[in-house]
Amino acid sequence: NNRSIMIHIKTITALSALFFIVIFSNSVFAQSEGMIKYRKNVMKSTGGHMGAIVDILKNGLPLTAHIVDHAHSINKNNKMTLAMFPKGSGLGDTKAKSTIWENWTKFKNAVDASVRESTKLVKVAESGDMNAFAKQVRATGKTCRGCHQSFRERN
């Protein structure tokens, strides 16, 4: 009878442990999926602001006053980038390469470059010098492409 009770206790303990592992891993996966969705939206936003700037410049739109706001938005998004890639958030439907977490310093340097160039973008936008601004748009875009080439899977 004692042996039967011990078997039941061991079985219940094993099932409880398995239950907690399943719940925990589902929770981690769900959190990763949420983070992935969030960062996709922020990245799309950044691309939208950059595209809007290019549209204004390329098409000579009478919306140059909007450029400063778009530049600020890009800069603010870039400043949030590192926090959007916590460890364990590479699980799920993402194009983020594992090299982000394997070589965090290189990733951080790439993000820092993007923040630095988008900070300049804001300053040049505020100056009103459209020629200098167009050059800074290219410099900022180069940091975006560089990060995507190193840390983002292609389609």
C-alpha angles and dihedrals in degrees: 000000000000089000090054091051091049091051090050092048091049091047093049091047092050093047091047091051091048091048092053092047091052093046092046094048091047089050092050091048092048091049090049091049090050092050091048092052090047096050092045088056093048091048091048088051091052091049090048092053091047090048091050091053091049090049091053093048098039096046098036091237116185089239102094089128087069093059094081092054092048090049091050091050092051090049093048091049091049090052089056095050101094093052090054092065106059118165111279095028094109093084115105139015099353138127091208109124120229088238087081091072096028092057103025093161092058090047092048090050090052092049091046089054089052092049091048094050094043089050087056088047090060093048094048091045089053090051091061093224100139095188092054089043093054089053091049091049088058092047091049092046090051090060090050092051092045092055093045092049092053102035109024128074117235119239 
